[in-house]
Amino acid sequence: MDKIFVIIFGALLMLSPLSVYGQDKAGRHFNRESFLIKRRVFITTELALTPQEADLFIPLLDELQQKKYEAGHKCREFSKEIKQKKNPNNVDYLNTIDECLEVGIKEAELEKEYYGKFKKILSPDKLYKYKEVEYKFAREFVKNSGGRQEELRRGDNKDK
């Protein structure tokens, strides 16, 4: 049963017609739902989660990621404002730096809280491997997200 579960999720990942950036490649619109599905499948497969583990772990993981996203909202807003200002001042920079440092602290607190919950679901080896799998997914996501990073590296930046 467990092998079938992993095989089905692996097949879904490979055959998924969903593009992380959706159908509008020109605009590079981020398709959050597609991203989350691919991330869930990747983590489930790479950690070889049982259906029971996946049913308990993945919703908690999604919850943690949502809280981290929300915690970073103000930092992202401040950073966006600085980029849009013609002449940001030192106060703008310091406020942004302070807010983003607070986000890092809040994210660390959230991770510690959720690791306590994860320990009740995953074996120590799967819990240890989780972070590695999360980083691996991020690397592959960036690598496979395609052209925009390549354009910037080659200097084909149309925003010049």
Summary of the structure (lengths in Angstrom):
residues: 160
radius of gyration: 18.8
end to end distance: 54.1
largest distance: 60.6
contacts: 394
relative contact order: 0.11
helix: 75%
strand: 0%
